[in-house]
Amino acid sequence: MAVSHGPAGVGEARHRMRDQLRTGGVSEAVIDDAVLILSELLSNACKHGRPLGDALAGDGDVRCAWRVDTGGRLTVEVTDGGGPTRPAPATPSVTARGGRGLNIITALADDWGVRDDTRGEVTVWVVVQDDVDDPDAGHRRDDFATRVTAPTVSQGSAIPRLEFADAFDDLD
């Protein structure tokens, strides 16, 4: 499905995916994972990628697709017009407002990757679930929290206490 290159397209795609997967008998746990993954992919495409074709940023469309194949594998794909960087998981600071999307996808999904097209299009694909008919499909893995949390600061590396005025010491 083609959706607008912007926030409005994300909501439209989420609702359509949820309805279609429910109609197909996919469990709510798998649907929740798939919808979150689709949201992350579309948000990244709108933030970091260009629209498809010759449209300017903010205009035009990106494509998203999802399917459950005959073996029960649920795959989600989002295609944009490419961008200046390649999709890759980041290591954001604890206070960063973003940069965790692909880490969340990695924690939820069975597999994911990036495919380039000769026209400059970039597709990020995600295998949400290898077998949606598995009774345990969509249940969070036991190690989910450890795979998405920020690294801890070790006890041995104490951070010195700083006072508010210390930030202005170099201004004298």
N, C-alpha and C positions, 0 to 999 in steps of 0.2 A: 504494500500500500504506500502511496506517496502521501507525505504529510508536510505541512509547512515547516520551513527552516526557522523554528522558533518555539517558544513555550507552548503555544496553542496546539501545535502538532503532537506534542508529548501526551497531553491529556486525551486527545482524540484516539491515538494509537493504544493507549493503556486500556480504555474502555472497550474498544473493539477486540483487543486480544483477550481480555477477561471474558467477554461474552462468548467468543468463539471457542476458547478452551473449555469453558463450562459446558457448552453445548456438546463438545466432543467427549465429555466425561472425565476430563483430567481433574485430579484431586485439587482441593483448595490450596494445600501446602505448596504444590508444584506451581499452581497458578500465581500464588503470591510471589514466589521466587522469580518466575518468568516476567511478571509485570515490573518488579523492581529492577531486574536486569535490563529490560527494554527501556525503562525510564533513564537509567544510567547511560545506556548507549546513545539514546536520542539526545540527551542533554549534552553529552560529550561531542556528538556530531554538530550540534548547534553552536557550541562554544568554541570548538577547535577546528571544525571542518567548514568548507565552503558548501553552499548549496550545489545541487547537481546542475549541469549545463553551464550556461553563461550568465546566470543570475548573480546579482550582487549579494553580499552578505545580508542576511535578514529577509531577502526575497527568495523565491524559488522553493524547492522541495528537497527533502531527503527521502530515501526509501527504507521501509522496514518490512520484514517478513518473518513469519514463524510457521513451523510445521511440525507435525508429529508423523514420522515416517512409519512404514509397515512394521518395523521392529520396536516401535514405542519410543524412539529417541526424539526428544523435543529440542529443536534448534531455533535460535533467534538470530536474525541478521539485521544490521543497519548499515546503509551505504550512503556516503556523502561525497562531495566533490573533491575531497583531499584537503590537506592543510599543510602548514609549515613544519609540523612535527608528526612523529609516528605515535600511535597509541601505545603506551607502556605504563605499567603500574608505577606510582610515585611513592616517595617516603615523605609525606607531609609532616610538618611540625605538629605538636600537640595542639597549638592554637590556630593552625591553618583552617581556613573556611572551606577548603576544597581539597581535591587531590586524592580522595579515598575511593572513588567509584570503581576503578578497575581492581583494586584490592578486594572490594566487596564482591565483585563479580567472580574473582578468583576463588573466594571463600565459598560462594554459593554454587558455582557451576562445576560440571564434570570436566569441561575443557573450554578453551577459547583461543582465538587467534585473529590474524589480520590478513586480508587478501587484497592485493593491488590489482587494478584494472589498467589496461593500456591507455584508456582515456583519462587517466589521473584519478579515477574514482577509487575510494577506499571502503572496503567492507570489513566490519568487525563482526565475527560470528561467535556464537556461544552455544555450546551444548549444555542446556539447562539441566536435563535429566536424561541419562542413558536409557531408562525404561520407566515410562510414566505409569505402567501397569504394576510395577513393583509395589507391594503394600507399604514399604518404608519410603517410597519416593517422596522427596520434598522435605523430609525431616532434616532439621539442622544437624550437621555433623557435630560430634562431640568436641572437636577442636576448633569450631568456628570462631569463638571469641579470641583464641590465641593467634588466629591467622589474620585478624583485622585490627588488633590493638597496636598502639604505638610501642616501640621498644621502651623498656623501663630504664631509669637511671640507676646505676648500681649504687649500693650503700657506700662503697669506698670513694666515690667521686662526689664529695660534698660540694654543693653550690654555695658560695659565700653569700651571706645575707647582704642585700643591697638596700639602702634607704633611697627614698624618692630624690633627695638632693644630690645623691651620688651621680645621677644621670647628667647633671649639669656641671660637673667638675671640670670638664674640658673647655668650657665656655669662657673661663677667666682669661 
